[in-house]
Amino acid sequence: MKLVRFGPEGQEKPGLVDAQGQIRDLSGAIPDVNSATLSRRSLDRLRGLDASSLPKAPAGARLGPCVARPGNFIAVGLNFVDHAKETGAPIPAEPILFNKAPSCIVGPNDDVIIPKASQKTDWEVELVIVIGERASYVAANESLNYVAGYCVCNDVSEREFQTERGGQWMKGKGCATFGPLGPWMVTADEVGDVQNLGMWLDVNGKRMQTGSTKTMIFDCAQLVSYISHFMILEPGDIITTGTPPGVGLGMKPPVFLKPGDVVTLGIDKLGEQRQRVVAYADRAAEIDTSGKAA
């Protein structure tokens, strides 16, 4: 089952994608795709609906982030061997964790805004784990039972803010629009083997990243278990799990995003995203006080 959110920003409705690829309006069945509707029980109830009886979404409707208002947006750094090597970092002995601001989340095809004074805005195609059940101190062999599904994320990153400004990586990870999410959340049963999914990212039609979830250092089961030993994971929380090689920082010389660039990315079974890159000055008036693009 593919769950989606569609409509203008701040007014998104929940939906599902039917067998013909048409988005159907779920707002008569659930209020949103969020912490209250991602449990096993709730998803089983949605599977029992007759999709053909649901209203169709308007043609060409904007896609919003596929999960509404996550309480926590957790990220894993350097989780692919080749990516760690391209950045000159040692292979981590344990998962490297940091936070992305939930306010950075936007739809999968919304614009990415280069932050004010940024010189090193970069791209990262990543798999996201969506938590469906409350998880605390769970074992790795049971941890995927707490997962509702998976989706695509572009973990947009400002490398100067991240590594040259002192403190934690989150400085370069939570800027407005730095978390495109979707196009939809695919439930775990439909994804199947989450550790065998191809990943890719293009900039202006040129392939930059090619990888697979099978080359993760710490797989999804390990990550959910590990993180649950340091915090309680709640339904609706999301974990973005690291990127394969091919980021701009790792190129010689480094290459970073500029206004006018177009980034496209995708993961097998989880769909594709497309973002136009715009300058901060062109969108400054539209960024509200929470830091999220309006």
NUBAGU-988845 format. One record per residue (C-alpha): residue number from 1; residue in three letters; x, y, z. Coordinates in Angstrom, 3 decimals. Each point is the difference from the previous one (the first is absolute). Layout:
R  seq  type         x         y         z
R  NUM   ALA         X         Y         Z
...
END
This chain:
R  seq  type         x         y         z
R    1   MET     0.000     0.000     0.000
R    2   LYS     1.227     3.462    -0.926
R    3   LEU    -1.117     2.880     2.219
R    4   VAL     0.291     3.561    -1.230
R    5   ARG    -0.960     3.542     0.940
R    6   PHE    -1.209     2.409    -2.664
R    7   GLY    -1.111     3.598    -0.294
R    8   PRO     1.341     3.489     0.764
R    9   GLU     2.570     0.342     2.746
R   10   GLY    -1.636    -0.033     3.398
R   11   GLN    -3.250    -1.323    -1.484
R   12   GLU     1.098    -3.479    -1.071
R   13   LYS    -2.479    -2.868     0.063
R   14   PRO     0.913    -3.647     0.578
R   15   GLY    -0.212    -2.368    -2.936
R   16   LEU     0.961    -3.382    -1.319
R   17   VAL     1.217    -1.047    -3.420
R   18   ASP    -2.302    -2.567    -1.617
R   19   ALA     0.987    -2.880    -2.288
R   20   GLN    -0.238     2.297    -3.044
R   21   GLY     2.296     2.621     1.531
R   22   GLN    -2.844     2.415     0.738
R   23   ILE     0.034     1.881     3.316
R   24   ARG    -3.162    -0.584     2.029
R   25   ASP    -1.165     2.342     2.752
R   26   LEU     0.171    -1.621     3.455
R   27   SER    -1.239     2.995     1.970
R   28   GLY    -3.308    -1.735     0.644
R   29   ALA     1.818    -2.853     1.718
R   30   ILE     2.940     1.631     1.829
R   31   PRO     0.859     3.601     0.918
R   32   ASP     3.560    -0.189    -1.364
R   33   VAL     3.018    -2.262    -0.506
R   34   ASN     1.488     0.592     3.413
R   35   SER     0.820    -1.426     3.408
R   36   ALA    -3.629    -0.955     0.632
R   37   THR    -0.470    -1.997    -3.217
R   38   LEU     3.231    -1.939    -0.565
R   39   SER    -0.505    -2.889     2.423
R   40   ARG    -0.402    -3.580    -1.243
R   41   ARG    -3.657     0.098     0.997
R   42   SER    -0.658     3.210    -1.921
R   43   LEU     1.853    -1.179    -3.110
R   44   ASP    -1.879    -3.306     0.030
R   45   ARG    -3.275     1.927     0.068
R   46   LEU     1.077     2.087    -2.993
R   47   ARG     0.928    -3.140    -1.938
R   48   GLY    -3.586    -1.138     0.403
R   49   LEU    -1.407     3.038    -1.791
R   50   ASP    -1.288    -0.230    -3.555
R   51   ALA     2.314     2.522    -1.670
R   52   SER    -2.267     0.279    -3.046
R   53   SER    -2.754     1.391     2.215
R   54   LEU     2.124     2.894     1.243
R   55   PRO    -0.046     3.435    -1.700
R   56   LYS     2.807     0.732    -2.422
R   57   ALA     2.489     2.736     0.796
R   58   PRO    -0.025     2.945    -2.421
R   59   ALA     2.151    -0.586    -3.058
R   60   GLY     3.441     1.540     0.394
R   61   ALA    -0.386     0.620     3.724
R   62   ARG     3.188     0.955     1.838
R   63   LEU     1.527    -2.762     2.106
R   64   GLY     0.835     0.966     3.562
R   65   PRO     2.364    -1.791     2.373
R   66   CYS    -1.324    -3.553     0.283
R   67   VAL     0.068     0.072     3.830
R   68   ALA    -1.512     2.939     1.882
R   69   ARG     1.866     1.763     2.788
R   70   PRO     2.467    -2.640     1.239
R   71   GLY     0.925     0.502     3.631
R   72   ASN     3.595    -1.003    -0.687
R   73   PHE     2.035     0.141    -3.214
R   74   ILE     3.067    -2.120     0.766
R   75   ALA     2.865    -0.427    -2.448
R   76   VAL     2.885    -2.449    -0.304
R   77   GLY     3.356     1.216    -1.290
R   78   LEU     2.653    -1.834    -2.008
R   79   ASN    -2.042    -3.210    -0.231
R   80   PHE     1.428    -1.121    -3.352
R   81   VAL     3.667    -1.050    -0.174
R   82   ASP     0.679     1.705    -3.350
R   83   HIS    -1.602     3.240     1.171
R   84   ALA     2.115     0.048     3.156
R   85   LYS     3.107    -0.535    -2.130
R   86   GLU    -0.874     2.780    -2.466
R   87   THR    -0.319     2.489     2.861
R   88   GLY     3.279    -1.161     1.572
R   89   ALA    -1.732    -1.183     3.169
R   90   PRO     0.746    -3.245     1.856
R   91   ILE    -2.533    -2.828    -0.188
R   92   PRO    -2.193     0.425     3.095
R   93   ALA     0.028    -2.729     2.642
R   94   GLU    -3.509     1.006     1.109
R   95   PRO    -2.720     1.980    -1.788
R   96   ILE     0.628     3.749    -0.109
R   97   LEU    -3.255     1.744     0.941
R   98   PHE    -1.116     3.600    -0.403
R   99   ASN    -3.280     1.878    -0.360
R  100   LYS    -1.601     1.734    -2.940
R  101   ALA    -2.550     2.643     0.899
R  102   PRO    -3.570    -1.154    -0.725
R  103   SER    -0.610     3.536    -1.306
R  104   CYS     2.284    -0.766    -2.964
R  105   ILE    -2.423    -2.586    -1.420
R  106   VAL    -1.668     0.828    -3.324
R  107   GLY    -1.708    -1.911    -2.782
R  108   PRO     1.977    -2.195    -2.380
R  109   ASN    -0.248     2.432    -2.910
R  110   ASP     0.121     3.304     1.881
R  111   ASP     2.851     2.436    -0.612
R  112   VAL     3.232    -0.316     1.986
R  113   ILE     1.162     3.394     1.248
R  114   ILE     3.724     0.667     0.291
R  115   PRO     0.399     1.588     3.476
R  116   LYS     1.130     3.568     0.515
R  117   ALA     3.821     0.235    -0.309
R  118   SER     0.296    -3.628    -1.099
R  119   GLN     2.847    -1.020    -2.297
R  120   LYS    -0.102    -3.792     0.449
R  121   THR    -3.552    -1.345    -0.298
R  122   ASP     0.156    -3.722    -0.838
R  123   TRP    -2.295    -2.919    -0.820
R  124   GLU    -0.491    -3.467     1.553
R  125   VAL    -2.510    -2.647    -1.084
R  126   GLU    -1.109    -1.982     3.064
R  127   LEU    -2.446    -2.658     1.150
R  128   VAL    -2.307     1.054     2.848
R  129   ILE    -1.442    -2.348     2.621
R  130   VAL    -3.454     1.038     1.273
R  131   ILE    -0.769    -1.205     3.516
R  132   GLY    -3.469    -1.426     0.597
R  133   GLU     0.130    -1.274     3.587
R  134   ARG     1.563     1.352     3.179
R  135   ALA     3.499    -1.514     0.273
R  136   SER     2.298    -0.051     3.023
R  137   TYR     2.913    -2.400     0.533
R  138   VAL    -1.116    -2.290    -2.821
R  139   ALA     2.182    -2.845    -1.267
R  140   ALA     1.299     0.084    -3.557
R  141   ASN    -1.801    -3.227    -0.887
R  142   GLU    -3.320     1.607     0.998
R  143   SER     0.557     3.638    -0.927
R  144   LEU    -1.542    -0.058    -3.483
R  145   ASN    -3.321    -0.913     1.639
R  146   TYR    -0.058     3.615     1.175
R  147   VAL     0.347     1.405    -3.538
R  148   ALA    -3.046     1.237    -1.930
R  149   GLY     1.793     0.498    -3.303
R  150   TYR     2.684     1.756    -1.996
R  151   CYS     0.406     2.994    -2.283
R  152   VAL     2.564     2.091    -1.894
R  153   CYS     1.795     3.025     1.454
R  154   ASN     2.445     2.478    -1.485
R  155   ASP     2.171     0.748     3.037
R  156   VAL     1.015     3.420    -1.299
R  157   SER     3.098     1.205     1.859
R  158   GLU     1.992     3.227     0.267
R  159   ARG     3.567    -1.266     0.426
R  160   GLU     1.570     3.196     1.350
R  161   PHE    -2.706     0.323     2.636
R  162   GLN     0.319    -3.712     0.760
R  163   THR     3.745    -0.389     0.393
R  164   GLU     1.690     3.405     0.116
R  165   ARG    -2.133     1.960     2.447
R  166   GLY     0.644    -2.023     3.165
R  167   GLY    -2.444    -2.029     2.056
R  168   GLN    -2.328    -2.647    -1.377
R  169   TRP    -0.862    -1.000    -3.564
R  170   MET    -3.579     1.185     0.448
R  171   LYS     1.101     3.543    -0.908
R  172   GLY     0.303    -1.086    -3.611
R  173   LYS    -2.939    -2.379    -0.076
R  174   GLY    -3.113     1.836     1.157
R  175   CYS    -0.268     3.056    -2.234
R  176   ALA    -3.371     0.751    -1.590
R  177   THR    -0.884    -2.514    -2.776
R  178   PHE     2.902    -2.336     0.882
R  179   GLY    -2.290    -3.018     0.480
R  180   PRO    -2.028    -0.868    -3.125
R  181   LEU    -2.026    -3.088     0.980
R  182   GLY    -1.996    -2.365    -2.208
R  183   PRO    -1.637    -0.294    -2.501
R  184   TRP    -1.736    -2.574     2.187
R  185   MET     0.592    -2.275     2.935
R  186   VAL    -0.018    -3.638    -1.079
R  187   THR    -1.041    -2.419     2.739
R  188   ALA     2.613    -2.505     1.105
R  189   ASP    -1.911    -3.019    -1.325
R  190   GLU    -0.001     1.441    -3.524
R  191   VAL     3.688     0.937     0.069
R  192   GLY     1.150    -3.505     0.945
R  193   ASP     3.796    -0.205     0.324
R  194   VAL     0.902     3.552     0.927
R  195   GLN     3.717    -0.846    -0.155
R  196   ASN    -0.034    -0.608    -3.751
R  197   LEU    -1.266     3.245    -1.526
R  198   GLY     1.818     1.958    -2.689
R  199   MET     0.587     3.719     0.607
R  200   TRP     0.884     2.835    -2.407
R  201   LEU     0.250     3.773    -0.290
R  202   ASP     0.532     2.290    -3.005
R  203   VAL     0.852     3.695    -0.190
R  204   ASN    -1.076     1.663    -3.258
R  205   GLY    -0.405    -3.444    -1.549
R  206   LYS     3.506    -1.175     0.913
R  207   ARG     0.236    -3.058     2.221
R  208   MET     1.800     0.856     3.235
R  209   GLN    -0.983    -2.784     2.387
R  210   THR    -0.577    -3.678    -0.643
R  211   GLY    -0.277    -2.400     2.917
R  212   SER    -2.001    -2.610     1.829
R  213   THR    -1.333    -0.421     3.499
R  214   LYS     1.840    -3.339     0.105
R  215   THR     3.271     1.888     0.557
R  216   MET    -1.101     1.723     3.204
R  217   ILE     2.447    -0.465     2.861
R  218   PHE    -2.875    -0.211     2.493
R  219   ASP    -3.228    -1.357    -1.461
R  220   CYS    -3.509     1.206     0.809
R  221   ALA    -0.606    -2.622     2.689
R  222   GLN     3.245     0.915     1.741
R  223   LEU    -0.746     3.723    -0.193
R  224   VAL    -3.492    -0.194     1.501
R  225   SER     1.266    -2.209     2.803
R  226   TYR     3.069     2.159     0.666
R  227   ILE    -1.876     3.292     0.058
R  228   SER    -2.690    -1.462     2.275
R  229   HIS     2.687    -0.549     2.643
R  230   PHE     0.676     3.749     0.168
R  231   MET    -3.511     1.417    -0.388
R  232   ILE    -3.609    -1.065    -0.287
R  233   LEU    -1.108    -0.166    -3.604
R  234   GLU    -3.612     1.043    -0.429
R  235   PRO    -2.426    -0.671    -2.872
R  236   GLY     0.594     2.491    -2.773
R  237   ASP     3.690     0.479     0.806
R  238   ILE     2.261    -0.323    -3.030
R  239   ILE     3.593    -1.195    -0.369
R  240   THR     2.014     0.839    -3.098
R  241   THR     2.642    -2.669    -0.360
R  242   GLY     3.021     1.347    -1.885
R  243   THR     1.066     0.506    -3.587
R  244   PRO     2.100    -1.907    -2.554
R  245   PRO     3.051     1.619    -1.660
R  246   GLY    -0.231     2.793    -2.522
R  247   VAL    -0.724     3.101     2.073
R  248   GLY     1.352     3.334    -1.164
R  249   LEU     2.386     0.281     2.937
R  250   GLY     1.799    -3.170    -1.091
R  251   MET     0.736     1.149    -3.549
R  252   LYS     3.374     1.351    -1.050
R  253   PRO    -0.417     2.918    -0.060
R  254   PRO    -3.193     0.116     2.086
R  255   VAL    -3.228     0.930    -1.800
R  256   PHE    -2.927     1.660     1.757
R  257   LEU    -3.532     0.996    -0.937
R  258   LYS    -0.773     3.371    -1.559
R  259   PRO    -3.228     1.789    -0.906
R  260   GLY    -1.600    -1.506    -3.079
R  261   ASP     1.256    -3.537     0.611
R  262   VAL    -2.505    -2.847    -0.102
R  263   VAL     0.463    -3.011     2.288
R  264   THR    -1.792    -3.275    -0.705
R  265   LEU     0.332    -3.071     2.207
R  266   GLY    -1.665    -3.281     0.809
R  267   ILE     0.096    -3.378     1.703
R  268   ASP    -1.362    -3.265    -1.377
R  269   LYS    -3.639    -0.605     1.049
R  270   LEU    -0.167     3.369     1.789
R  271   GLY    -0.408     2.447    -2.872
R  272   GLU     1.809     3.102    -1.213
R  273   GLN     0.468     3.658     0.927
R  274   ARG     0.819     3.111    -2.022
R  275   GLN     1.129     3.332     1.460
R  276   ARG     0.887     3.317    -1.587
R  277   VAL     2.746     1.866     1.857
R  278   VAL    -0.666     3.677     0.708
R  279   ALA     1.913     2.805     1.697
R  280   TYR    -0.879     1.134     3.512
R  281   ALA    -0.463     3.573    -1.214
R  282   ASP    -2.714    -1.116    -2.411
R  283   ARG    -2.041    -1.683     2.737
R  284   ALA     0.955     1.853     3.194
R  285   ALA    -3.367     1.714     0.306
R  286   GLU    -1.748    -3.389    -0.086
R  287   ILE     1.927    -1.584     2.890
R  288   ASP    -1.994     0.268     3.193
R  289   THR     1.339     0.476     3.531
R  290   SER     0.180    -3.770     0.607
R  291   GLY     2.573    -0.302    -2.793
R  292   LYS    -2.215    -1.991    -2.349
R  293   ALA    -0.735     1.090    -3.534
R  294   ALA    -3.521     1.319    -0.325
END
